[in-house]
């Protein structure tokens, strides 16, 4: 394959990926607008912050090189511990839904912390002498 053909192929793949991201963003925006039409204003404020956090988190994690994976796992472990603290504060709430979501977040953040430590330990073991 000539360099021009490789360049054209890479450009087409980039255009297809960009098109897919734009479509996903448009669908997400339409869904957020639809939820905004029926949800109370206080819910929408929290929901928009949540959606933006998910989007930024996805973009940050997806574009991390392999060399930065271990430091990133340490940071996500710290963030997950903050999530657990916030969820534990909400478990005393009187609402069943809040208690259920808090317990679910403690469970999922615990899995993230445990998995992060396992991955970090395994990667650090690769640099030790046998």
Backbone torsions as a table, in degrees:
resi	resn	phi	psi	omega
1	UNK	NA	135.3	-179.1
2	UNK	-77.8	160.6	179.6
3	UNK	-59.7	-33.9	179.0
4	UNK	-67.0	-39.9	178.4
5	UNK	-66.8	-41.0	177.2
6	UNK	-62.1	-43.5	179.0
7	UNK	-62.3	-43.0	179.6
8	UNK	-64.9	-39.1	179.0
9	UNK	-65.8	-43.8	178.2
10	UNK	-62.9	-40.3	179.5
11	UNK	-64.8	-40.2	179.0
12	UNK	-66.2	-40.7	177.6
13	UNK	-64.2	-41.0	177.9
14	UNK	-63.5	-43.1	178.9
15	UNK	-63.2	-40.1	179.0
16	UNK	-65.7	-41.3	178.6
17	UNK	-65.9	-41.7	178.5
18	UNK	-63.6	-43.3	178.0
19	UNK	-59.1	-43.3	179.9
20	UNK	-64.0	-42.0	179.5
21	UNK	-65.7	-39.3	179.1
22	UNK	-65.4	-41.4	178.3
23	UNK	-63.3	-44.8	178.5
24	UNK	-62.4	-40.7	177.4
25	UNK	-65.2	-39.7	178.4
26	UNK	-65.6	-42.1	177.7
27	UNK	-65.1	-43.1	177.5
28	UNK	-61.6	-41.7	177.2
29	UNK	-63.8	-41.8	178.5
30	UNK	-64.9	-40.7	177.7
31	UNK	-65.3	-41.2	177.8
32	UNK	-63.2	-41.2	177.0
33	UNK	-63.5	-41.1	177.7
34	UNK	-62.9	-41.8	177.7
35	UNK	-65.8	-37.5	-179.4
36	UNK	-64.4	-25.3	179.4
37	UNK	-72.6	-26.5	-175.8
38	UNK	-113.8	-15.6	-175.9
39	UNK	-92.0	153.9	174.9
40	UNK	-68.6	159.5	-175.4
41	UNK	-62.6	-38.4	-178.6
42	UNK	-64.6	-37.2	177.4
43	UNK	-65.0	-41.9	-176.3
44	UNK	-65.0	-35.3	178.0
45	UNK	-61.6	-46.7	179.5
46	UNK	-69.5	-37.6	-178.6
47	UNK	-65.8	-41.3	-179.5
48	UNK	-65.9	-40.7	176.8
49	UNK	-62.0	-41.8	179.0
50	UNK	-62.4	-46.8	-179.2
51	UNK	-62.8	-42.5	178.6
52	UNK	-65.0	-38.9	178.4
53	UNK	-64.4	-40.8	177.9
54	UNK	-63.6	-44.2	-178.9
55	UNK	-63.8	-48.6	-179.9
56	UNK	-63.3	-43.3	178.3
57	UNK	-60.1	-43.2	178.9
58	UNK	-62.1	-45.4	-179.0
59	UNK	-64.8	-38.3	-179.9
60	UNK	-67.6	-48.1	-176.8
61	UNK	-68.0	-41.3	-174.3
62	UNK	-64.7	-31.1	-173.9
63	UNK	-99.3	17.8	-179.4
64	UNK	-84.2	134.0	176.9
65	UNK	-76.4	162.6	-177.3
66	UNK	-63.8	-31.5	-178.3
67	UNK	-66.8	-25.5	-178.2
68	UNK	-95.9	5.9	-174.6
69	UNK	-63.8	-44.4	-177.8
70	UNK	-65.1	-46.9	176.0
71	UNK	-61.9	-35.0	179.1
72	UNK	-66.0	-37.4	177.8
73	UNK	-62.8	-37.0	178.2
74	UNK	-64.5	-39.4	178.9
75	UNK	-68.4	-41.8	179.5
76	UNK	-67.3	-30.9	174.1
77	UNK	-63.7	-40.6	178.4
78	UNK	-65.7	-41.9	178.6
79	UNK	-65.1	-40.4	179.0
80	UNK	-64.9	-33.8	177.8
81	UNK	-68.0	-33.7	175.3
82	UNK	-66.8	-38.8	177.2
83	UNK	-61.8	-42.6	179.7
84	UNK	-63.4	-42.9	178.6
85	UNK	-61.2	-45.0	178.1
86	UNK	-62.8	-40.4	179.9
87	UNK	-67.9	-39.3	178.7
88	UNK	-64.5	-31.9	176.9
89	UNK	-68.8	-27.4	-177.8
90	UNK	-89.0	-14.6	-177.4
91	UNK	-63.1	-27.8	178.8
92	UNK	-76.4	1.9	-179.2
93	UNK	-66.1	157.8	-179.7
94	UNK	-83.8	-15.4	-176.4
95	UNK	-83.5	131.6	179.3
96	UNK	-63.4	-39.6	-178.8
97	UNK	-63.8	-41.2	179.3
98	UNK	-65.4	-42.4	179.0
99	UNK	-62.6	-43.5	-180.0
100	UNK	-63.1	-46.4	179.8
101	UNK	-66.2	-37.3	178.3
102	UNK	-65.4	-43.4	178.7
103	UNK	-64.4	-40.3	178.2
104	UNK	-64.0	-40.0	179.7
105	UNK	-69.5	-35.6	175.5
106	UNK	-62.5	-43.3	-179.5
107	UNK	-63.0	-49.0	-177.0
108	UNK	-69.3	-39.5	177.6
109	UNK	-67.4	-34.3	176.0
110	UNK	-63.4	-41.8	176.3
111	UNK	-62.0	-41.5	180.0
112	UNK	-63.3	-43.6	179.7
113	UNK	-65.2	-47.2	-179.3
114	UNK	-60.7	-46.6	178.7
115	UNK	-64.7	-37.6	178.4
116	UNK	-63.7	-41.8	178.0
117	UNK	-67.5	-36.8	177.6
118	UNK	-64.4	-44.4	180.0
119	UNK	-65.3	-43.4	179.7
120	UNK	-62.6	-43.6	179.6
121	UNK	-62.4	-42.1	-179.3
122	UNK	-65.8	-41.0	-179.8
123	UNK	-68.6	-38.7	178.3
124	UNK	-68.9	-30.2	177.9
125	UNK	-66.1	-24.6	179.5
126	UNK	-68.0	-22.5	-177.0
127	UNK	-97.2	-0.5	178.8
128	UNK	-90.4	151.4	176.3
129	UNK	-74.8	143.9	-178.4
130	UNK	-72.9	NA	NA
